[in-house]
Amino acid sequence: MDMNALFNSRKVQWFAVMLLAAGAVLITNTLLPSTPRGTVPVVSKDVPIVQTPDMQPADNGKPLETSTPLSYRIAEYHMNVAYTPETQQLQGQQTLTWENPGSVPVQDMYLHLYPNAFASKKTTFMRESGGKLREDEAKDESTGSMELLSVKSDTGDDLTKRMSFVQPDDGNKDDHTLLKIPLSKPVGPGESVTIKTEFLVKLPAAFARMGYVGDFVMAGQWFPKVAAYERKGTRGRAEPGWDLHQYHGNSEFYADFGMYDVKIQVPANYIVAATGFPVKPAVTDKGTKTYQFYAEDVHDFAWSASPHFVYVEEPFSTPQIPGVKIKLYLDPNHQNLKDRYMYAAKKALSRYSQWYGTYPYSTLSIVVPPPGGNGAGGMEYPTLVTAWGASDKDPDLELERVVVHEIGHQFFYGLVASNEFEEAWLDEGFTSYAEDKVMEAEYGEVPNLPVESSYITSPNGLQKDAWTYKGHDEYAENVYTRGKLVLKAIEGQVGTKTMDRIMKSYFQKWQFKHPSTKDFQQVVEEISKTDWDDFFNQYVYGNLMMDYSVESVHVQPQGGKGSETYESTVRIVKLGGNSPEVPIQFHFADGTTLDKTWDGKEGSIDFKLTHASPVDWVRIDPKYTLILENKHINNFYQTQLNTKWKIRWNLGIIQFLQAIFGSVAW
């Protein structure tokens, strides 16, 4: 999920502060090196408009009985759903077959009823989010719900009287996003159970990944979804069992792989985008149109529909991608930008498949919501992503960045399938890291990492439940930005080539297998042949950032006239986590410089330097190689001024001004 909107608001706040302080800037030669801005691609104005997508079943999909499973398919869904635009309701029927993958009998089944997060202001999601996600605020119409009209076993037993809502995370009885269903009999290891449900969903006005904007609809997390069941050993689990969590303000999702066969009925003039591929042409009858989609080896299913979609598709292949059909569902406001969307999609797919592993699906759909639809924008689902809403007719490279980011999720969210409830950084941090690599390689957008690290004001552990962070800002700072910086710091220590091997090995070893942070650490250690406990304990499991400070400079003249020298004693203090190398630059009054490196293991070190002239300033990390250093303001000390705090303040001002006027990329 894209987090640019969050940081935009923060940059506006810093902008006001920096303008007030700009007049105090004294050290203009300390500006961070400028980085080139990417150029917005020129797009063709001659865009053919295709009224309906190609609904032929020739999307290279394979029937279930003839395909070789890529994953352990624990869940099998057969669903029919009808959308009524006048009431913004989904009416559906679902047959769910679930296989017990564990080693002990299972007596209860659990279903996520995600639309109930929007039922009132008392739900856990609304309490934690305050009715706001990114810069998108819930409206009076942003209420939604899911009602199970019937729940039966495959033998016809009525299960509704047994079921109850549970709240394992916070005990909030007003939260109905997780349902417990006691089964008629236990399901043994390797055995299956089938339940049939009829359900009714009231969609909210587009907010928090789902809903409607006019006659546009985004159906994300729209069906009764079985919870994830982890086998013994999965993510270090000691015993098999359900992974049970409510829908929280910060967390996203986690589910097992399976198969989906879904029929979607909409008004006849609507076009539908969905996970997977169409198995046959849509059927029109009495003012409605019914689509049928099929997907396998995925852990979710989403769809979107609108009568206004401008549909464009192109086949695409590379040495790593045998063949995929890229499908654009454009809002008319962006129909002349189809070349930019398509180029970004192709470059992202190509780079990620080259760097990490093959994209195994036959389709990739990109939905562009209408103006005002950002509540449904910037989100990822298997084989389907949403771009930012089409409010701006001439957007900057944020258009490409969001597409690149969401397609990155196809790999770390879609294929690796991390637990976003409990270890969200394994998806968001990894995707943000990969996104930066594509944006730099294809668009010349170099991230300003020193400025990004300066935004980390509340560092916290990365391996923790998403809702335990103190608010959305702290969650985003750590899961997205700090997680990415941790990966960049590892890359800084092992080198780019070794880091590429680490990322590729991790992806290929753990795709379809739900890894943990410990599993990633093990890959880092295997490839680098180094123990990383100290690093991970500080920066991944712990809450540290680096913070090295020039604490003091004392100058003592020595010798007589004509042969006078100076002994300068410089104290460097460690206030945060360790770095194996701390570069320090000493500048003398005669213009000479001396570079030294400290191993940073102790709490402090004194450098005694004898020279023909005194030290007049000291700078830690002059080339900004300490990726996890977030307090650059105390890295600089100028001897000749007693008011050293003023020098440091001005240096900090300049760095943040660079963040505003330079090339900060999120």
SULSUL-V971197 format. One record per residue. N is the residue number from 1. SS is DSSP state (H for helix, E for strand, L for the rest). D_FIRST is the distance of its C-alpha to the first C-alpha in whole Angstrom. Layout:
# SULSUL-V971197
n,ss,d_first
N,SS,D_FIRST
N,SS,D_FIRST
This chain:
# SULSUL-V971197
n,ss,d_first
1,L,0
2,L,4
3,L,7
4,H,10
5,H,11
6,H,12
7,H,14
8,H,15
9,H,17
10,H,18
11,H,20
12,H,22
13,H,23
14,H,24
15,H,25
16,H,28
17,H,29
18,H,29
19,H,32
20,H,34
21,H,34
22,H,35
23,H,38
24,H,39
25,L,37
26,L,40
27,L,39
28,H,38
29,H,38
30,H,35
31,L,32
32,L,29
33,L,30
34,L,28
35,L,26
36,L,26
37,L,23
38,L,22
39,L,24
40,L,22
41,L,24
42,L,26
43,L,26
44,L,29
45,L,30
46,L,32
47,L,29
48,L,30
49,L,29
50,E,29
51,L,29
52,L,28
53,L,26
54,L,28
55,L,28
56,L,31
57,L,30
58,L,30
59,L,27
60,L,28
61,L,27
62,L,29
63,L,31
64,L,30
65,L,34
66,L,34
67,L,31
68,L,30
69,L,28
70,L,25
71,L,24
72,L,26
73,L,25
74,L,26
75,E,25
76,E,26
77,E,25
78,E,27
79,E,26
80,E,28
81,E,26
82,E,27
83,E,26
84,E,28
85,L,27
86,L,29
87,L,28
88,L,25
89,E,25
90,E,24
91,E,27
92,E,27
93,E,29
94,E,28
95,E,29
96,E,28
97,E,29
98,E,28
99,E,30
100,L,31
101,L,30
102,L,31
103,L,35
104,L,36
105,L,36
106,E,33
107,E,35
108,E,32
109,E,29
110,E,26
111,E,23
112,E,20
113,L,21
114,H,17
115,H,18
116,H,21
117,H,18
118,H,19
119,L,23
120,L,24
121,L,24
122,L,25
123,L,22
124,H,20
125,H,17
126,H,19
127,H,21
128,H,18
129,H,16
130,L,19
131,L,18
132,E,15
133,E,11
134,L,10
135,L,13
136,E,13
137,E,16
138,L,18
139,L,21
140,L,24
141,L,23
142,L,20
143,L,22
144,L,21
145,E,23
146,E,24
147,E,27
148,E,29
149,E,32
150,E,33
151,E,33
152,E,35
153,E,36
154,L,37
155,L,41
156,L,40
157,L,40
158,E,38
159,L,36
160,L,35
161,L,38
162,L,36
163,L,33
164,E,31
165,E,28
166,L,27
167,L,25
168,L,25
169,L,23
170,L,25
171,L,28
172,L,26
173,L,29
174,L,27
175,L,24
176,L,24
177,L,21
178,E,23
179,E,26
180,E,29
181,E,31
182,E,34
183,E,35
184,E,39
185,E,39
186,E,38
187,E,36
188,L,37
189,L,35
190,L,35
191,L,36
192,E,33
193,E,33
194,E,33
195,E,32
196,E,32
197,E,30
198,E,30
199,E,28
200,E,27
201,E,24
202,E,24
203,L,20
204,L,19
205,E,19
206,L,15
207,E,14
208,L,11
209,L,9
210,E,13
211,E,16
212,E,19
213,E,20
214,L,23
215,L,24
216,E,20
217,E,18
218,E,15
219,E,16
220,L,13
221,L,14
222,L,18
223,L,20
224,L,22
225,E,20
226,E,22
227,L,21
228,E,21
229,E,24
230,E,24
231,L,28
232,L,30
233,L,28
234,H,25
235,H,23
236,H,26
237,L,27
238,L,31
239,L,31
240,L,30
241,E,28
242,E,25
243,E,22
244,L,22
245,L,19
246,L,19
247,L,16
248,L,15
249,L,14
250,L,11
251,L,11
252,L,9
253,L,11
254,L,14
255,L,17
256,L,20
257,L,20
258,E,22
259,E,24
260,E,23
261,E,26
262,E,25
263,E,27
264,E,25
265,E,28
266,E,27
267,E,30
268,L,31
269,L,30
270,L,26
271,E,24
272,E,22
273,E,19
274,E,18
275,L,17
276,L,20
277,E,23
278,E,26
279,L,29
280,L,31
281,L,31
282,L,31
283,E,34
284,E,35
285,E,37
286,L,38
287,L,36
288,E,33
289,E,31
290,E,30
291,E,27
292,E,27
293,E,24
294,E,24
295,E,22
296,E,23
297,E,21
298,E,18
299,L,16
300,L,15
301,L,16
302,L,15
303,E,16
304,E,17
305,E,20
306,E,22
307,L,26
308,L,25
309,L,22
310,E,24
311,E,23
312,E,24
313,E,24
314,E,25
315,E,26
316,E,24
317,E,26
318,E,26
319,L,28
320,L,25
321,E,24
322,E,27
323,E,26
324,E,23
325,E,23
326,E,20
327,E,20
328,E,19
329,E,19
330,E,19
331,L,20
332,H,23
333,H,23
334,H,21
335,H,23
336,H,25
337,H,22
338,H,22
339,H,23
340,H,20
341,H,17
342,H,19
343,H,20
344,H,17
345,H,16
346,H,19
347,H,19
348,H,16
349,H,17
350,H,20
351,H,19
352,H,17
353,H,20
354,H,22
355,H,21
356,L,20
357,L,21
358,L,22
359,L,19
360,L,21
361,L,20
362,L,22
363,E,20
364,E,17
365,E,16
366,E,14
367,E,14
368,L,14
369,L,15
370,L,18
371,L,19
372,L,18
373,L,15
374,H,12
375,H,11
376,H,11
377,L,9
378,L,6
379,E,5
380,E,6
381,E,10
382,L,13
383,L,14
384,E,12
385,E,9
386,E,9
387,L,10
388,L,11
389,L,14
390,L,17
391,L,19
392,L,20
393,L,22
394,L,22
395,L,19
396,L,19
397,L,17
398,H,14
399,H,14
400,H,14
401,H,11
402,H,9
403,H,10
404,H,11
405,H,8
406,H,6
407,H,10
408,H,10
409,H,8
410,H,11
411,H,13
412,H,12
413,H,10
414,H,12
415,H,15
416,L,16
417,L,14
418,L,14
419,L,14
420,L,11
421,L,14
422,L,16
423,L,15
424,L,11
425,H,12
426,H,13
427,H,9
428,H,7
429,H,11
430,H,12
431,H,9
432,H,10
433,H,13
434,H,13
435,H,12
436,H,14
437,H,17
438,H,16
439,H,16
440,H,20
441,H,21
442,H,21
443,H,21
444,L,22
445,L,20
446,L,21
447,L,19
448,L,21
449,H,20
450,H,23
451,H,22
452,H,18
453,H,20
454,H,22
455,L,19
456,L,19
457,L,22
458,L,21
459,L,20
460,L,20
461,L,20
462,L,17
463,L,18
464,L,18
465,L,17
466,H,14
467,H,16
468,H,19
469,L,18
470,L,19
471,H,17
472,H,13
473,H,15
474,H,16
475,H,13
476,H,11
477,H,14
478,H,14
479,H,11
480,H,10
481,H,13
482,H,16
483,H,14
484,H,14
485,H,18
486,H,19
487,H,18
488,H,20
489,H,23
490,H,23
491,H,24
492,H,26
493,H,28
494,H,28
495,L,28
496,H,26
497,H,28
498,H,28
499,H,24
500,H,23
501,H,25
502,H,24
503,H,20
504,H,22
505,H,24
506,H,21
507,H,19
508,H,23
509,H,24
510,H,21
511,L,19
512,L,20
513,L,21
514,L,19
515,L,20
516,L,20
517,H,20
518,H,23
519,H,23
520,H,21
521,H,24
522,H,27
523,H,25
524,H,25
525,H,29
526,H,30
527,H,29
528,H,30
529,L,33
530,L,33
531,L,32
532,L,29
533,H,30
534,H,30
535,H,27
536,H,25
537,H,27
538,H,26
539,H,23
540,L,21
541,L,23
542,L,24
543,L,23
544,L,25
545,L,25
546,E,27
547,L,30
548,E,33
549,E,36
550,E,39
551,E,41
552,E,44
553,E,47
554,E,50
555,E,53
556,E,57
557,E,59
558,E,61
559,L,65
560,L,67
561,L,68
562,L,67
563,L,65
564,L,63
565,E,59
566,E,56
567,E,55
568,E,51
569,E,49
570,E,46
571,E,44
572,E,40
573,E,38
574,E,35
575,L,33
576,L,30
577,L,29
578,L,31
579,L,31
580,L,33
581,L,34
582,E,35
583,E,36
584,E,38
585,E,40
586,E,43
587,E,45
588,E,49
589,L,51
590,L,53
591,L,49
592,L,49
593,E,46
594,E,45
595,E,42
596,E,42
597,E,39
598,E,39
599,L,38
600,L,36
601,L,38
602,L,40
603,L,39
604,E,41
605,E,43
606,E,46
607,E,47
608,E,50
609,E,51
610,E,54
611,E,55
612,L,57
613,L,55
614,L,52
615,E,49
616,E,47
617,E,44
618,E,41
619,E,38
620,E,35
621,L,33
622,L,34
623,L,32
624,L,28
625,L,28
626,L,27
627,L,23
628,L,23
629,E,26
630,L,24
631,L,28
632,H,29
633,H,32
634,H,34
635,L,34
636,E,37
637,E,40
638,E,43
639,L,47
640,L,49
641,L,47
642,L,48
643,L,45
644,H,42
645,H,39
646,H,40
647,H,39
648,H,36
649,H,35
650,H,35
651,H,34
652,H,31
653,H,31
654,H,31
655,H,28
656,H,26
657,H,28
658,H,27
659,H,23
660,H,23
661,H,26
662,L,25
663,L,22
664,L,19
665,L,16
666,L,12
